[in-house]
Amino acid sequence: MLIGMFVAEWASAEFYLSTMLGRLLLAPELLSQTYTDALGAAQIQDSIRHAIEIHRNRYGARLISEIVLAEIGELNARIEKLRSLRNKFAHFCWMRSSDSEIFGTNFSGAFPNDRRLKRSSATLRVDDIRRHHAELFNAVERMKVVVSQIPRVSEDAAIAAFKTHQDGP
């Protein structure tokens, strides 16, 4: 149940990360989805880091305030720390060891050896999963607020800006 809760919350986190990136790129939502849907979470998070730096260095935080940029960076880092757990949930086969612990092995067909042992299996405490889920849930709740603080570019505004540019000298 906790794995399902974590993975479902991860889907929300990816949605808000994608939305954040689209807004940082000053793109209308549908257009930004054509870009972000093709990216994995790690690529989206890298792009967010780069976009924050451009907003700071190129635009001097004039489009998005430094306070909001700092919070986006902090949320991005919080989510990044939880990505390896999400990957383990997605790429391992899990079973209950006891009421307080689960054990997982990866789906690799390779024979486990000493070198691969740490990467090919994991043991997680139920309390730790519950805590990580709470961290992820809280980050997603905060991302909902932060996304609303990033200016949204409407399709009409983008079309109007493009037409104005075409009509110019």
DRENPA-3360 file (N, C-alpha, C; in nm, 2 decimals, always signed):
BEGIN
1 = MLIGMFVA = +0.08/-0.12/+0.00/+0.00/+0.00/+0.00/+0.09/+0.13/+0.00 ~ +0.19/+0.13/+0.08/+0.28/+0.24/+0.09/+0.36/+0.27/-0.04 ~ +0.39/+0.16/-0.11/+0.46/+0.17/-0.24/+0.36/+0.24/-0.34 ~ +0.24/+0.19/-0.34/+0.14/+0.25/-0.43/+0.12/+0.40/-0.40 ~ +0.11/+0.43/-0.27/+0.09/+0.57/-0.23/+0.21/+0.66/-0.28 ~ +0.33/+0.61/-0.26/+0.45/+0.68/-0.30/+0.45/+0.70/-0.45 ~ +0.43/+0.59/-0.53/+0.43/+0.60/-0.67/+0.33/+0.69/-0.73 ~ +0.21/+0.68/-0.67/+0.10/+0.77/-0.71/+0.14/+0.92/-0.69;
9 = EWASAEFY = +0.20/+0.95/-0.57/+0.24/+1.08/-0.54/+0.35/+1.13/-0.63 ~ +0.44/+1.03/-0.67/+0.54/+1.06/-0.76/+0.49/+1.11/-0.90 ~ +0.38/+1.05/-0.94/+0.31/+1.10/-1.07/+0.27/+1.24/-1.05 ~ +0.22/+1.28/-0.94/+0.18/+1.42/-0.92/+0.31/+1.51/-0.92 ~ +0.41/+1.46/-0.86/+0.54/+1.54/-0.86/+0.59/+1.56/-1.00 ~ +0.59/+1.46/-1.08/+0.63/+1.47/-1.22/+0.54/+1.57/-1.30 ~ +0.41/+1.57/-1.27/+0.32/+1.66/-1.34/+0.36/+1.81/-1.30 ~ +0.38/+1.83/-1.17/+0.41/+1.97/-1.13/+0.55/+2.01/-1.17;
17 = LSTMLGRL = +0.65/+1.92/-1.18/+0.78/+1.95/-1.23/+0.77/+1.99/-1.38 ~ +0.69/+1.92/-1.45/+0.67/+1.95/-1.59/+0.61/+2.08/-1.61 ~ +0.51/+2.11/-1.53/+0.44/+2.24/-1.54/+0.53/+2.35/-1.50 ~ +0.61/+2.33/-1.40/+0.71/+2.43/-1.36/+0.81/+2.46/-1.47 ~ +0.86/+2.36/-1.53/+0.95/+2.38/-1.64/+0.89/+2.45/-1.76 ~ +0.77/+2.42/-1.79/+0.70/+2.49/-1.90/+0.68/+2.64/-1.87 ~ +0.65/+2.67/-1.75/+0.63/+2.81/-1.71/+0.77/+2.88/-1.71 ~ +0.87/+2.81/-1.66/+1.00/+2.87/-1.66/+1.05/+2.90/-1.80;
25 = LLAPELLS = +1.01/+2.82/-1.90/+1.04/+2.84/-2.04/+0.95/+2.94/-2.11 ~ +0.85/+2.99/-2.03/+0.76/+3.09/-2.09/+0.68/+3.04/-2.21 ~ +0.64/+2.91/-2.20/+0.56/+2.85/-2.30/+0.42/+2.82/-2.26 ~ +0.33/+2.83/-2.35/+0.19/+2.79/-2.32/+0.19/+2.64/-2.28 ~ +0.09/+2.61/-2.19/+0.09/+2.47/-2.13/+0.09/+2.36/-2.23 ~ +0.00/+2.37/-2.33/-0.01/+2.26/-2.43/+0.12/+2.24/-2.51 ~ +0.18/+2.36/-2.55/+0.31/+2.35/-2.62/+0.42/+2.30/-2.53 ~ +0.42/+2.34/-2.41/+0.53/+2.29/-2.32/+0.52/+2.14/-2.30;
33 = QTYTDALG = +0.40/+2.09/-2.30/+0.38/+1.94/-2.28/+0.44/+1.86/-2.39 ~ +0.45/+1.92/-2.51/+0.51/+1.85/-2.62/+0.66/+1.83/-2.60 ~ +0.71/+1.92/-2.52/+0.86/+1.91/-2.48/+0.87/+1.82/-2.36 ~ +0.80/+1.85/-2.25/+0.83/+1.78/-2.13/+0.78/+1.64/-2.13 ~ +0.68/+1.60/-2.20/+0.63/+1.46/-2.21/+0.73/+1.36/-2.25 ~ +0.83/+1.41/-2.34/+0.93/+1.32/-2.39/+1.05/+1.31/-2.30 ~ +1.05/+1.38/-2.18/+1.16/+1.38/-2.09/+1.13/+1.30/-1.97 ~ +1.24/+1.24/-1.92/+1.23/+1.17/-1.79/+1.24/+1.27/-1.68;
41 = AAQIQDSI = +1.21/+1.22/-1.56/+1.22/+1.31/-1.44/+1.36/+1.38/-1.42 ~ +1.46/+1.30/-1.44/+1.60/+1.35/-1.43/+1.63/+1.46/-1.53 ~ +1.58/+1.45/-1.65/+1.60/+1.55/-1.75/+1.52/+1.67/-1.72 ~ +1.40/+1.65/-1.68/+1.31/+1.77/-1.64/+1.38/+1.85/-1.53 ~ +1.43/+1.78/-1.43/+1.50/+1.84/-1.32/+1.62/+1.91/-1.36 ~ +1.70/+1.86/-1.45/+1.82/+1.93/-1.50/+1.78/+2.05/-1.58 ~ +1.67/+2.04/-1.66/+1.63/+2.16/-1.73/+1.57/+2.27/-1.64 ~ +1.51/+2.23/-1.53/+1.46/+2.33/-1.43/+1.58/+2.40/-1.37;
49 = RHAIEIHR = +1.69/+2.33/-1.34/+1.81/+2.39/-1.28/+1.87/+2.49/-1.38 ~ +1.88/+2.45/-1.51/+1.93/+2.54/-1.61/+1.84/+2.66/-1.63 ~ +1.71/+2.64/-1.63/+1.62/+2.75/-1.65/+1.63/+2.85/-1.54 ~ +1.64/+2.80/-1.41/+1.66/+2.89/-1.30/+1.78/+2.98/-1.32 ~ +1.89/+2.92/-1.36/+2.01/+3.00/-1.38/+2.00/+3.10/-1.49 ~ +1.93/+3.07/-1.60/+1.90/+3.17/-1.70/+1.82/+3.28/-1.65 ~ +1.71/+3.25/-1.57/+1.63/+3.35/-1.51/+1.71/+3.44/-1.42 ~ +1.81/+3.39/-1.35/+1.89/+3.47/-1.26/+1.99/+3.55/-1.34;
57 = NRYGARLI = +2.07/+3.48/-1.42/+2.18/+3.55/-1.49/+2.14/+3.63/-1.61 ~ +2.06/+3.58/-1.69/+2.02/+3.65/-1.81/+1.91/+3.76/-1.79 ~ +1.81/+3.72/-1.71/+1.70/+3.81/-1.69/+1.70/+3.88/-1.55 ~ +1.80/+3.85/-1.47/+1.81/+3.92/-1.34/+1.69/+3.90/-1.25 ~ +1.62/+3.79/-1.26/+1.50/+3.76/-1.18/+1.39/+3.86/-1.20 ~ +1.39/+3.92/-1.32/+1.29/+4.02/-1.35/+1.16/+3.96/-1.39 ~ +1.16/+3.84/-1.45/+1.04/+3.77/-1.49/+0.98/+3.69/-1.38 ~ +1.06/+3.63/-1.30/+1.02/+3.55/-1.19/+1.11/+3.59/-1.07;
65 = SEIVLAEI = +1.05/+3.62/-0.96/+1.13/+3.68/-0.85/+1.23/+3.58/-0.80 ~ +1.34/+3.63/-0.74/+1.44/+3.55/-0.68/+1.39/+3.46/-0.57 ~ +1.29/+3.51/-0.50/+1.23/+3.42/-0.39/+1.16/+3.30/-0.45 ~ +1.09/+3.32/-0.56/+1.02/+3.20/-0.62/+1.13/+3.11/-0.69 ~ +1.23/+3.17/-0.75/+1.33/+3.09/-0.81/+1.40/+3.00/-0.71 ~ +1.43/+3.06/-0.59/+1.50/+2.99/-0.48/+1.41/+2.88/-0.44 ~ +1.28/+2.90/-0.42/+1.19/+2.79/-0.38/+1.18/+2.68/-0.48 ~ +1.18/+2.72/-0.61/+1.17/+2.62/-0.71/+1.30/+2.53/-0.70;
73 = GELNARIE = +1.41/+2.59/-0.69/+1.54/+2.52/-0.67/+1.54/+2.43/-0.55 ~ +1.49/+2.47/-0.44/+1.48/+2.39/-0.32/+1.39/+2.27/-0.34 ~ +1.27/+2.30/-0.40/+1.17/+2.19/-0.42/+1.23/+2.09/-0.52 ~ +1.30/+2.14/-0.62/+1.36/+2.05/-0.72/+1.46/+1.96/-0.65 ~ +1.54/+2.01/-0.56/+1.64/+1.93/-0.49/+1.57/+1.83/-0.39 ~ +1.46/+1.87/-0.33/+1.39/+1.78/-0.24/+1.34/+1.66/-0.32 ~ +1.28/+1.69/-0.44/+1.23/+1.58/-0.52/+1.34/+1.49/-0.57 ~ +1.45/+1.55/-0.61/+1.56/+1.48/-0.66/+1.61/+1.37/-0.56;
81 = KLRSLRNK = +1.61/+1.41/-0.43/+1.66/+1.31/-0.33/+1.57/+1.19/-0.32 ~ +1.44/+1.21/-0.36/+1.35/+1.10/-0.35/+1.34/+1.01/-0.48 ~ +1.40/+1.06/-0.59/+1.40/+0.99/-0.72/+1.46/+0.85/-0.71 ~ +1.56/+0.83/-0.64/+1.62/+0.70/-0.63/+1.53/+0.60/-0.57 ~ +1.45/+0.64/-0.47/+1.35/+0.55/-0.41/+1.24/+0.52/-0.50 ~ +1.20/+0.62/-0.58/+1.10/+0.59/-0.68/+1.15/+0.49/-0.78 ~ +1.28/+0.51/-0.82/+1.33/+0.41/-0.92/+1.34/+0.27/-0.86 ~ +1.38/+0.26/-0.74/+1.38/+0.13/-0.67/+1.24/+0.07/-0.67;
89 = FAHFCWMR = +1.14/+0.14/-0.64/+1.00/+0.09/-0.64/+0.96/+0.05/-0.78 ~ +1.00/+0.12/-0.88/+0.96/+0.09/-1.02/+1.04/-0.03/-1.08 ~ +1.17/-0.05/-1.04/+1.25/-0.14/-1.10/+1.29/-0.27/-1.02 ~ +1.23/-0.28/-0.90/+1.26/-0.39/-0.81/+1.13/-0.47/-0.79 ~ +1.14/-0.60/-0.76/+1.03/-0.68/-0.72/+1.03/-0.68/-0.57 ~ +0.92/-0.64/-0.50/+0.92/-0.62/-0.36/+0.84/-0.73/-0.29 ~ +0.88/-0.77/-0.17/+0.81/-0.86/-0.09/+0.82/-0.82/+0.06 ~ +0.73/-0.86/+0.14/+0.73/-0.83/+0.28/+0.82/-0.92/+0.35;
97 = SSDSEIFG = +0.92/-0.87/+0.43/+1.01/-0.95/+0.51/+0.94/-0.97/+0.65 ~ +0.88/-0.86/+0.70/+0.81/-0.87/+0.82/+0.71/-0.75/+0.82 ~ +0.64/-0.73/+0.93/+0.55/-0.62/+0.94/+0.61/-0.49/+0.94 ~ +0.74/-0.48/+0.96/+0.81/-0.35/+0.97/+0.92/-0.33/+0.85 ~ +0.93/-0.43/+0.76/+1.03/-0.42/+0.66/+0.99/-0.49/+0.53 ~ +1.04/-0.44/+0.42/+1.02/-0.51/+0.29/+1.16/-0.53/+0.23 ~ +1.16/-0.63/+0.14/+1.29/-0.66/+0.07/+1.26/-0.67/-0.08 ~ +1.35/-0.61/-0.16/+1.33/-0.61/-0.30/+1.46/-0.65/-0.38;
105 = TNFSGAFP = +1.44/-0.71/-0.49/+1.55/-0.75/-0.58/+1.52/-0.69/-0.72 ~ +1.62/-0.65/-0.79/+1.60/-0.59/-0.92/+1.55/-0.69/-1.02 ~ +1.50/-0.64/-1.14/+1.46/-0.73/-1.24/+1.57/-0.78/-1.34 ~ +1.69/-0.74/-1.31/+1.80/-0.78/-1.39/+1.82/-0.93/-1.40 ~ +1.85/-0.98/-1.52/+1.87/-1.12/-1.53/+2.01/-1.16/-1.49 ~ +2.10/-1.06/-1.46/+2.24/-1.09/-1.43/+2.24/-1.16/-1.29 ~ +2.34/-1.25/-1.28/+2.36/-1.32/-1.16/+2.42/-1.23/-1.05 ~ +2.36/-1.22/-0.93/+2.41/-1.13/-0.83/+2.56/-1.17/-0.79;
113 = NDRRLKRS = +2.64/-1.07/-0.78/+2.77/-1.10/-0.72/+2.81/-0.99/-0.62 ~ +2.92/-0.99/-0.56/+2.96/-0.90/-0.46/+2.96/-0.75/-0.51 ~ +3.00/-0.73/-0.64/+3.01/-0.60/-0.69/+2.87/-0.54/-0.71 ~ +2.77/-0.63/-0.75/+2.64/-0.58/-0.78/+2.54/-0.59/-0.66 ~ +2.58/-0.65/-0.55/+2.49/-0.68/-0.45/+2.42/-0.56/-0.39 ~ +2.49/-0.45/-0.37/+2.42/-0.33/-0.32/+2.32/-0.28/-0.42 ~ +2.35/-0.29/-0.55/+2.25/-0.24/-0.65/+2.15/-0.33/-0.68 ~ +2.16/-0.46/-0.65/+2.06/-0.56/-0.70/+1.96/-0.60/-0.59;
121 = SATLRVDD = +1.98/-0.55/-0.47/+1.88/-0.58/-0.37/+1.87/-0.46/-0.27 ~ +1.76/-0.45/-0.20/+1.74/-0.35/-0.10/+1.64/-0.39/+0.01 ~ +1.66/-0.34/+0.12/+1.57/-0.36/+0.23/+1.53/-0.23/+0.28 ~ +1.40/-0.21/+0.30/+1.34/-0.08/+0.34/+1.25/-0.10/+0.46 ~ +1.26/-0.01/+0.55/+1.17/-0.01/+0.67/+1.04/+0.05/+0.63 ~ +0.93/+0.00/+0.68/+0.80/+0.06/+0.65/+0.79/+0.20/+0.70 ~ +0.85/+0.22/+0.82/+0.84/+0.36/+0.87/+0.92/+0.46/+0.79 ~ +1.03/+0.41/+0.72/+1.11/+0.50/+0.63/+1.03/+0.53/+0.51;
129 = IRRHHAEL = +0.96/+0.43/+0.45/+0.87/+0.45/+0.34/+0.76/+0.55/+0.37 ~ +0.70/+0.54/+0.48/+0.60/+0.63/+0.53/+0.65/+0.77/+0.54 ~ +0.77/+0.78/+0.59/+0.83/+0.92/+0.61/+0.86/+0.98/+0.47 ~ +0.92/+0.90/+0.38/+0.95/+0.95/+0.25/+0.82/+0.99/+0.17 ~ +0.72/+0.91/+0.19/+0.59/+0.95/+0.13/+0.54/+1.08/+0.18 ~ +0.55/+1.10/+0.31/+0.51/+1.23/+0.37/+0.60/+1.34/+0.31 ~ +0.73/+1.32/+0.30/+0.82/+1.42/+0.24/+0.77/+1.46/+0.10 ~ +0.74/+1.36/+0.02/+0.70/+1.38/-0.12/+0.57/+1.45/-0.12;
137 = FNAVERMK = +0.47/+1.40/-0.04/+0.34/+1.46/-0.04/+0.35/+1.61/+0.00 ~ +0.43/+1.65/+0.10/+0.45/+1.79/+0.14/+0.52/+1.87/+0.03 ~ +0.61/+1.81/-0.04/+0.68/+1.88/-0.15/+0.58/+1.91/-0.27 ~ +0.49/+1.81/-0.30/+0.39/+1.83/-0.40/+0.29/+1.93/-0.36 ~ +0.25/+1.93/-0.24/+0.16/+2.04/-0.19/+0.22/+2.18/-0.21 ~ +0.35/+2.19/-0.18/+0.41/+2.32/-0.19/+0.43/+2.35/-0.34 ~ +0.46/+2.25/-0.42/+0.48/+2.28/-0.57/+0.35/+2.33/-0.63 ~ +0.23/+2.29/-0.58/+0.10/+2.34/-0.63/+0.10/+2.49/-0.61;
145 = VVVSQIPR = +0.15/+2.54/-0.49/+0.14/+2.68/-0.46/+0.25/+2.75/-0.54 ~ +0.37/+2.70/-0.55/+0.47/+2.77/-0.62/+0.44/+2.78/-0.77 ~ +0.38/+2.68/-0.83/+0.35/+2.68/-0.97/+0.25/+2.80/-1.00 ~ +0.16/+2.82/-0.91/+0.07/+2.93/-0.92/+0.14/+3.07/-0.91 ~ +0.26/+3.07/-0.86/+0.33/+3.20/-0.85/+0.42/+3.23/-0.97 ~ +0.43/+3.13/-1.06/+0.51/+3.15/-1.19/+0.41/+3.20/-1.29 ~ +0.44/+3.31/-1.36/+0.34/+3.36/-1.46/+0.31/+3.25/-1.56 ~ +0.18/+3.24/-1.60/+0.14/+3.14/-1.70/+0.12/+3.22/-1.83;
153 = VSEDAAIA = +0.18/+3.16/-1.93/+0.17/+3.23/-2.07/+0.05/+3.16/-2.14 ~ -0.05/+3.24/-2.16/-0.17/+3.19/-2.23/-0.14/+3.17/-2.38 ~ -0.22/+3.08/-2.44/-0.20/+3.06/-2.59/-0.23/+3.19/-2.66 ~ -0.33/+3.27/-2.62/-0.36/+3.39/-2.69/-0.25/+3.49/-2.68 ~ -0.18/+3.50/-2.57/-0.07/+3.60/-2.55/+0.05/+3.55/-2.64 ~ +0.07/+3.42/-2.64/+0.18/+3.37/-2.73/+0.15/+3.40/-2.87 ~ +0.03/+3.38/-2.92/-0.01/+3.40/-3.06/+0.00/+3.55/-3.09 ~ -0.04/+3.63/-3.00/-0.04/+3.78/-3.02/+0.11/+3.83/-3.03;
161 = AFKTHQDG = +0.19/+3.77/-2.94/+0.33/+3.82/-2.95/+0.40/+3.77/-3.08 ~ +0.37/+3.65/-3.12/+0.42/+3.60/-3.25/+0.37/+3.68/-3.37 ~ +0.25/+3.72/-3.37/+0.19/+3.79/-3.48/+0.25/+3.93/-3.48 ~ +0.27/+3.99/-3.36/+0.33/+4.13/-3.35/+0.47/+4.12/-3.41 ~ +0.54/+4.02/-3.38/+0.68/+4.00/-3.42/+0.68/+3.99/-3.58 ~ +0.59/+3.91/-3.63/+0.58/+3.89/-3.78/+0.55/+4.02/-3.85 ~ +0.46/+4.10/-3.79/+0.42/+4.23/-3.85/+0.52/+4.34/-3.85 ~ +0.62/+4.32/-3.76/+0.72/+4.43/-3.74/+0.81/+4.44/-3.86;
169 = P = +0.91/+4.53/-3.84/+1.01/+4.56/-3.95/+1.10/+4.45/-3.98;
% end
